[in-house]
């Protein structure tokens, strides 16, 4: 994957959260046909989907 335009985040999470992320990565790996799936790819996908939901909720509040 191209690293151009990417930054590295260093965060501390609980062991339980790390285990959940590992399980999600395994799920993505088993259920996608994209080849090797990395934690960063999964986190990016989760953040992008959450952001879309947030924008929809914000727009719904405007009307």
C-alpha positions, 0 to 999 in steps of 0.5 A, spaced: 500 500 500 502 506 498 504 510 504 504 517 500 499 522 504 499 517 510 501 518 517 502 514 523 498 514 529 501 511 536 495 510 541 495 506 547 489 501 547 486 496 552 488 489 551 481 487 550 480 492 545 486 490 541 483 483 542 477 485 539 481 489 533 484 482 532 478 479 531 475 484 526 481 483 522 480 476 522 473 477 520 475 482 514 480 477 512 475 471 511 470 475 508 473 480 503 477 478 497 482 484 497 488 479 499 492 481 506 488 485 510 492 490 515 489 493 522 490 500 519 486 498 513 480 496 518 481 502 522 481 506 516 474 503 514 471 503 521 473 510 521 470 512 514 464 508 515 463 512 522 464 519 519 459 517 514 454 516 519 456 522 523 455 526 517 448 523 516 446 524 523 448 532 523 445 533 516 438 530 519 438 534 525 439 540 520 432 539 518 
